[in-house]
Amino acid sequence: MIQYALKCDEGHQFESWFQSASAFDALAKSGHLSCAVCGSTDVAKAIMSPRVSSNADAPKVPALTSEQSDSEKALAALRKHVEDNADYVGSNFAQEARSMYLGATPERAIYGEANGTEAKALIEDGVPVAPLPFLPNRKAN
């Protein structure tokens, strides 16, 4: 797994994890990356500084607040949109996505869970998938 700092053409900056550098490249090339704030699909890697720390340099944990940041609001809106407009298929995600890609089942919006090996195989086979920036609420299967 690799974490990249990303930015969109609107200047929003965010981070995301990818299976590998080539997985990022495949998703970017196929247009399956989008800004976590505004949804723009014009997303590129941003300059990152290495994370080096000592105990004295350890980041301080901010105090919890009840007010959400713009990023948290955007993430909550994305979660709601996905949950309202897609079927949760749980651990059957890889099989369902591949079946739709091959035309064996009708296309529909789905989300679920796949392990790293399954996700990598889908990406390598050209199946249009993208990681969600949140864990699904377990509500099916």
Secondary structure, DSSP 4 states (H G I P E B T S, - for coil): -EEEEEEETT--EEEEEES-HHHHHHHHHTT----TTT--S-EEEPP-------GGGPPPPPPP-SSPPHHHHHHHHHHHHHHHHSEEEETTHHHHHHHHHTTSS----EEE---HHHHHHHHHTT------SSPPP----
